[in-house]
Amino acid sequence: MNTNIKSIRNCVIVKRVEKVKQVRGFNQSAWKHLLPVLLILLLTGMSWSTTAAQTRAYVTNFFSDTVSVINTTNNTLVTTIPVGSHPIAVATTPDAARVYVANQNSANVSVINTATNAVIATVAVGIGPSGVAITPNGTRAYVTNQGSDTVSIINTATNTVVTTVPVGVAPFAVVISPNGTRAYVTNRLSNSVTVINTADNTIITTIAVGVDPFAVATSPDGTRAYVANTYSNTVSVIDTSNNTVIATITVGSAPIAIAVADTPNNGTRVYVVNQSSHNVTVINAATNAVITTVAVGFYPSGVAITSDGASAYVTNQGSGTVSEIDTTTNAVTGTVSTNGVCPFGIAIPPDPLVPTAAPVTVGGRVMWDLGKGIFRARLNLTDDEGNTRTTFTNPFGYYRFEGVEVGKTYILTVSSKNHQFAPQILTINEEIVNLNFTMR
């Protein structure tokens, strides 16, 4: 069986994947699906500000096992973050506080704190994770597992997988609808898109599209989903009200990434990355007509839009760069080296909000696995400036911290006599009433 990877200047280009029998270890199984190419508690609610994240893009370097951080204000490289093996996809939380990176060869997801640009958690998922998307409320991360034919759903409060959903064959990309009610998953070998109800994670329907659907994006108003079909050289336009394909648009050669933007002057535009023709097709979303084609670097592979819609950033595998496209003129206005091999996925955090909430309460219970509370367990809550507060559990195992400031990161340690729990890292944005610990 032929491998799905072909080296081009130490990078990768798209080849048709083949489904093979799954065997132990990603190196034996998921490479056949491969695209050519401590607990964290993140509470939803009020967002907290990370000024650096407002002007940064996060880029996965597939063969460097790193993520490059680019300052989009001046197009300079800020830093490079080591992650798992063969990072390919990346997504950010709505509050811009966290970045989730799918590491295809290590079957896990790295979680990055944007305030420190450090990995703070690693979450095991299925074989060959290839796509990742975050729900608008920030509570769930959906990860496609190309080698397992599943989607892993991560609770971002605990960074644990809460459920796994079987989908089509070789699922690659995923996007969440703007209202958070639907997840759209491209299945490369099924030539289809699976629609998931995010309320209960059941399958709503499966939509037939073109050959080798590789990427998917939704319009800002959620009425349309756009699917890049790599081996059809087309984009399928889906009406999300009835989940039917209403248009098929011919684009460049091997389209593998797609993004939709409400541009400042031109209205809604769809940006399609064509890997083999080394360019980007720009589509008028109102008419489904191709407006222009923009030449970028060699073997472009990813695209993301700035929060103001003014720029589209495109990763170029073969050039080791990222191109910035002005969405008003559709001209390349900047190029940045990632200092990594084969830059692939890219995500740009939205502008975060500054919290205005009053201090909150953090509480819960420490208990044995049979439900009996542990008396006089000691809890230390230390903020990111080193200030520590201490409390003890009551005879029923309950504890409580009053007046905890929101928008800060804390380390919570719990101990009882000869027993010690692993330290917990918390980012607090609202009141917590059931932060429980069970001794087993």
C-alpha positions in Angstrom: 0.0 0.0 0.0 1.4 3.4 -0.9 2.1 5.9 1.7 0.1 9.1 1.8 3.1 11.3 2.3 5.3 12.7 -0.4 8.2 14.9 0.5 8.6 18.2 -1.3 11.4 20.2 0.0 11.0 18.5 3.4 7.3 19.3 3.4 4.1 17.5 2.5 1.5 17.7 -0.2 -2.0 16.3 -0.5 -2.4 12.7 -1.6 -5.5 10.6 -1.5 -5.8 8.7 1.8 -6.5 5.0 1.9 -8.4 3.3 4.7 -6.5 0.5 6.3 -7.1 -1.8 9.2 -6.3 -0.1 12.5 -3.5 -1.5 14.5 -1.8 -0.6 17.7 0.1 2.7 17.6 -0.3 5.8 15.4 2.9 5.2 13.4 1.4 2.0 12.0 -2.2 3.1 11.5 -2.8 6.8 11.3 0.1 7.5 8.9 -2.1 5.8 6.4 -4.8 8.4 7.1 -2.3 11.2 7.5 -2.9 14.4 5.8 -0.2 14.8 3.4 1.4 17.0 4.8 -2.0 19.6 36.5 -5.8 19.7 35.5 -7.0 22.9 33.9 -10.3 24.5 34.9 -11.4 27.1 32.4 -14.8 28.4 33.5 -17.0 30.0 31.0 -18.7 33.3 31.6 -16.9 36.7 31.7 -13.7 36.7 29.7 -10.4 37.9 31.0 -7.9 39.9 29.1 -4.6 38.7 27.7 -3.4 41.7 25.8 -0.8 39.7 23.9 -3.4 37.4 22.5 -5.3 40.2 20.9 -2.7 40.6 18.1 -1.3 37.1 17.7 -1.6 34.2 15.3 -0.8 30.6 16.3 0.7 28.4 13.6 1.4 24.7 13.8 4.8 23.6 12.3 4.0 20.0 11.2 7.6 18.6 11.1 9.1 20.8 13.8 6.6 19.7 16.5 6.1 23.3 17.4 3.7 26.2 17.3 4.9 29.6 16.2 3.4 32.7 17.7 3.2 35.7 15.3 2.5 39.3 16.2 -0.1 40.3 13.6 0.4 44.0 14.3 3.9 44.1 12.8 4.2 40.5 11.4 7.0 39.4 13.5 7.7 36.1 15.2 7.1 36.3 18.9 8.1 32.8 20.1 8.0 29.1 19.3 6.3 26.6 21.6 7.1 22.9 21.7 4.0 20.7 21.5 3.3 17.1 20.5 4.3 15.1 17.4 3.2 16.5 14.1 0.9 19.3 15.2 -1.6 20.0 12.4 -4.7 21.8 13.6 -5.2 24.7 16.1 -8.1 26.5 17.6 -8.6 29.2 20.2 -11.1 29.7 23.0 -13.6 32.6 22.6 -11.9 34.5 25.5 -8.5 34.1 23.8 -7.1 32.5 27.0 -6.3 29.1 25.6 -5.1 27.5 22.3 -5.9 23.8 21.5 -3.4 22.0 19.2 -4.2 18.6 17.6 -0.9 16.6 17.4 -1.5 14.0 14.7 1.3 11.6 15.4 1.1 11.5 19.2 -2.7 11.1 19.4 -3.3 14.0 21.8 -4.1 17.7 22.1 -1.8 20.3 23.6 -3.4 23.1 25.6 -1.5 26.4 25.5 -2.0 29.3 27.9 -1.8 32.4 25.7 -0.8 34.6 28.7 2.5 32.6 29.1 2.6 30.8 25.7 3.3 27.6 27.6 1.7 24.2 27.3 -0.4 23.6 30.5 -2.2 20.3 29.6 -2.0 17.4 27.2 -5.3 15.5 26.5 -5.2 12.0 25.0 -7.7 11.6 22.1 -8.2 9.1 19.3 -5.8 8.0 16.5 -4.5 10.7 14.2 -6.3 13.8 15.5 -6.5 16.2 12.6 -9.0 18.9 13.3 -10.1 20.9 16.3 -12.9 23.5 17.0 -14.1 25.2 20.1 -17.8 25.9 20.9 -18.8 29.6 21.1 -19.3 29.3 24.9 -15.8 27.9 25.3 -17.0 24.8 27.2 -16.2 22.1 24.6 -13.4 21.3 22.1 -14.3 18.9 19.2 -11.4 16.9 17.9 -11.6 14.8 14.7 -9.6 11.5 14.9 -8.8 10.5 11.3 -7.4 7.1 12.3 -10.3 6.2 14.6 -13.2 7.5 12.5 -14.5 9.4 15.5 -14.8 12.8 17.1 -13.5 13.3 20.7 -15.3 15.9 22.7 -13.2 17.6 25.4 -14.6 19.4 28.4 -12.4 22.5 28.6 -13.1 22.9 32.3 -11.3 19.7 33.1 -9.5 19.0 29.8 -10.8 15.5 29.7 -12.6 13.6 27.0 -16.3 13.4 28.0 -17.6 11.5 25.0 -16.6 10.1 21.6 -18.9 10.2 18.6 -18.5 7.8 15.6 -18.7 9.6 12.3 -17.6 8.8 8.7 -14.4 7.4 7.3 -11.2 9.4 7.9 -12.8 12.5 9.5 -10.5 15.5 9.1 -11.9 19.0 9.7 -14.5 20.3 12.1 -16.3 23.6 12.6 -18.9 24.7 15.1 -21.9 26.8 14.0 -21.9 30.4 15.3 -24.8 29.6 17.6 -23.0 26.6 19.0 -25.8 24.1 18.2 -24.1 22.1 15.4 -20.8 20.6 14.6 -19.9 19.9 10.9 -17.3 17.2 10.3 -15.7 16.4 6.9 -15.2 12.7 6.2 -12.4 12.3 3.6 -13.0 8.8 2.5 -16.8 8.9 2.8 -17.0 12.1 0.7 -19.4 13.5 3.1 -20.1 15.9 6.0 -21.5 14.6 9.3 -23.7 17.1 11.2 -23.7 16.6 15.0 -26.2 18.1 17.5 -23.9 19.6 20.1 -26.7 19.5 22.8 -26.6 15.7 23.0 -23.8 14.8 20.5 -26.1 12.7 18.3 -25.8 12.6 14.5 -28.4 14.7 12.8 -27.6 13.8 9.2 -24.8 13.1 6.7 -24.4 15.3 3.6 -22.8 14.0 0.4 -20.3 16.5 -1.0 -17.3 16.3 -3.4 -14.4 14.0 -3.5 -12.0 14.1 -0.4 -13.7 16.9 1.6 -10.8 18.4 3.5 -11.9 21.6 5.2 -15.1 23.2 6.3 -16.1 26.7 7.5 -19.4 28.4 8.2 -20.6 31.9 7.3 -20.7 34.5 10.2 -24.5 34.3 10.3 -24.5 30.5 10.3 -26.7 30.1 7.2 -24.1 28.5 5.0 -21.4 25.9 5.4 -18.5 25.8 2.9 -16.6 22.6 2.2 -13.3 22.4 0.3 -13.2 19.2 -1.8 -9.6 18.5 -2.5 -9.9 16.0 -5.3 -12.8 17.6 -7.0 -11.2 21.1 -7.0 -14.5 22.5 -5.8 -16.3 24.1 -2.9 -19.7 22.7 -1.9 -22.1 25.3 -0.4 -24.5 23.9 2.2 -27.7 25.5 3.2 -27.6 24.8 7.0 -31.4 25.2 7.4 -32.1 22.0 5.5 -28.5 20.5 5.2 -28.6 20.4 1.4 -25.9 21.4 -1.1 -27.2 24.4 -3.0 -24.1 25.2 -5.1 -20.8 23.8 -6.2 -18.0 26.3 -7.1 -14.9 25.4 -9.1 -11.7 26.7 -7.5 -7.9 26.0 -7.8 -6.0 22.8 -7.6 -6.3 20.8 -4.4 -8.3 23.1 -2.1 -7.5 22.1 1.5 -8.4 25.0 3.7 -11.2 27.5 3.9 -12.3 30.6 5.9 -15.1 33.1 5.7 -14.8 36.7 6.5 -17.1 39.8 6.8 -14.6 42.2 5.3 -14.7 45.9 6.1 -15.4 47.1 2.5 -16.2 44.1 0.3 -18.9 42.2 2.3 -18.7 38.5 3.0 -15.9 36.7 1.3 -14.8 33.1 1.2 -11.1 32.4 1.1 -10.1 29.0 -0.3 -6.5 27.8 0.0 -5.4 25.8 -3.1 -2.4 23.8 -2.2 -1.3 22.5 -5.6 -1.8 25.8 -7.5 -0.1 27.8 -4.7 -2.8 30.4 -4.5 -6.0 31.5 -2.7 -9.4 31.7 -4.4 -11.7 34.5 -3.2 -15.4 33.9 -3.5 -18.3 36.4 -3.2 -20.6 34.7 -0.7 -23.6 36.6 -1.9 -23.3 35.3 -5.5 -21.1 32.2 -5.1 -18.9 33.7 -7.9 -15.1 33.7 -7.9 -13.8 37.2 -7.6 -10.1 36.8 -7.9 -7.2 34.5 -7.2 -4.3 35.6 -5.0 -0.8 34.0 -5.4 0.9 33.1 -2.1 3.8 30.9 -1.1 4.5 27.3 -2.0 2.0 24.6 -1.0 -0.3 26.8 1.1 -2.2 24.8 3.7 -4.1 26.9 6.2 -6.0 30.1 6.5 -7.4 32.3 9.3 -9.1 35.7 9.4 -8.4 38.5 11.9 -11.2 39.4 14.2 -11.8 42.7 12.3 -12.0 40.9 9.0 -9.3 43.1 7.5 -6.7 40.4 6.9 -6.5 36.7 5.9 -3.4 34.9 7.0 -2.3 31.9 4.9 0.3 29.3 5.9 2.8 28.1 3.2 4.3 24.7 3.9 6.9 24.8 1.1 8.0 28.3 1.9 8.0 28.0 5.7 6.1 31.3 5.8 2.8 32.9 6.5 1.3 35.4 3.9 -1.0 38.2 5.0 -3.7 39.2 2.5 -5.5 42.5 2.7 -9.2 41.6 2.3 -10.0 45.0 0.9 -7.5 44.8 -2.0 -6.9 41.0 -2.0 -3.2 41.7 -2.2 -0.5 40.1 -0.2 0.8 42.8 2.2 3.2 40.9 4.4 5.2 37.6 4.7 6.4 36.2 8.0 8.8 33.3 8.5 7.6 30.8 11.1 11.1 29.4 11.9 9.5 26.0 11.6 9.2 23.2 9.0 5.9 22.9 7.2 3.6 25.5 8.8 0.2 24.1 8.4 -2.7 25.1 10.7 -3.4 28.6 11.9 -5.7 30.3 14.4 -6.1 33.9 15.4 -7.7 34.5 18.8 -10.6 37.0 18.9 -10.1 40.2 20.9 -10.8 39.2 24.5 -13.1 41.2 26.8 -12.0 42.8 30.0 -13.9 41.4 33.0 -16.1 43.7 35.0 -17.4 41.2 37.5 -17.1 41.4 41.3 -15.1 38.9 43.2 -16.7 35.4 43.4 -16.9 32.4 45.6 -15.0 29.1 45.0 -16.2 26.1 46.9 -16.8 22.4 46.8 -16.1 19.2 48.8 -13.3 16.9 49.6 -14.4 13.3 50.2 -13.7 9.6 50.0 -14.9 7.6 47.0 -17.9 6.4 49.0 -19.2 9.9 49.4 -18.1 10.5 53.0 -16.6 14.0 53.6 -13.0 14.4 54.7 -12.6 16.6 57.8 -9.8 19.2 58.2 -8.4 18.7 54.7 -6.2 21.7 53.9 -6.7 23.8 50.7 -4.2 26.5 49.5 -5.3 28.8 46.7 -2.3 30.7 45.2 -2.8 33.4 42.6 -0.4 34.2 39.7 1.3 36.8 41.9 2.2 34.3 44.6 -0.4 35.3 47.1 -1.8 32.3 49.0 -5.0 31.8 50.9 -5.8 28.8 53.1 -8.9 27.1 54.3 -10.0 23.8 55.8 -12.9 21.5 55.2 -15.7 21.2 57.7 -16.8 17.9 59.3 -18.7 17.1 56.2 -15.9 17.8 53.8 -17.1 21.1 52.5 -14.8 24.1 51.9 -15.2 27.7 50.6 -13.0 30.6 49.5 -14.8 34.0 49.5 -13.9 37.1 47.5 -11.8 35.4 44.8 -10.9 37.8 42.0 -12.0 36.8 38.5 -9.7 36.9 35.4 -6.7 35.4 37.2 -5.0 32.0 37.2 -4.7 30.1 40.5 -3.0 27.0 41.7 -5.2 25.0 44.2 -3.5 22.4 46.4 -5.4 19.9 48.5 -4.0 17.7 51.2 -5.2 15.5 54.1 -2.9 13.9 56.6 -0.9 11.4 54.5 -2.9 12.0 51.4 -2.0 14.6 48.7 -3.9 15.5 45.6 -2.2 16.7 42.4 -2.2 20.5 42.2 -5.0 22.0 40.1 -4.7 25.1 37.8 -7.8 27.2 37.6 -8.7 30.2 35.5 -11.7 31.7 37.2 -14.2 33.8 35.4 -17.3 33.1 37.5 -18.5 31.5 40.7 -17.6 27.9 41.3 -19.8 25.9 43.7 -19.0 22.2 43.0 -15.2 21.9 42.7 -15.0 18.5 44.3 -12.1 16.2 45.1 -12.5 12.5 45.7 -9.9 10.4 47.4 -9.6 6.9 45.9 
